[in-house]
Amino acid sequence: MNPESRKPPQDAVTVRHLRLGIGSVGIALPVVLVVGHLVATRRLTLLDSLSGYYHTEMRDVFVGSLCAVGVFLIAYRYRRPDDVLGTVAGVLAVAVALFPTTVGAPTGTISHRDETVGMVHQVAAAALFVLLAAFCLFLFTGPDRVGVPPSRTAVRFYRVCGGLILAAITVALASTQLSEEVRQALKPVLWCETVAVFAFGAAWVAKSDALFRAAESIDGSNAEQDTRPAAPASP
């Protein structure tokens, strides 16, 4: 058998790389922001949210990472529901990057326009997390393009990731009712965003491997069938 015939199709490789790119950037972003700020300032200072790092020396990393995720999501193509949600989520990710939050901005520098931009940021961020949870809960748990469902373990994992994202959003919204002193001490929004981003990244990385293995096995089965001798023609 020709080894080249056992290679998975290029479409599967491309989708896998897109998923890995999306997931890897998501997992790395909170760590890079916190560690980078630590290295730059030479002291461990946690901000109120991941978006707050826009107003630090980590601005380019924050904006660049979210724009990269946005481009990955827009370019991602699999099935029509995935394509539509991916495109919308990608646009929202770019909006989160380009419309900065007012949280963490220098005191006295926030104008009415900045407040409007900050509101766009919050709405876009909330909608983005909801769509990422929808990927985990509804799209990743369904059968692939050839009708093969994921394993029960995989389904549970995706549902846990989706549930963590939704729970993190809920807790972050509820934390706004806490006093300023408590929020400053606990940084609930920062931790909730970190949990949600980690869950999102882990689900995308796991799904990339699952789809790649499925495509590889299906392509291998087809290759084995193609190598069988053809039945002799009837006289």
PyMOL commands that set and color helices and strands:
alter all, ss='L'
color gray80, all
select helices_A, chain A and resi 3-6+10-41+51-55+59-75+80-98+112-139+152-177+180-186+188-226
alter helices_A, ss='H'
color red, helices_A
deselect
rebuild
show_as cartoon
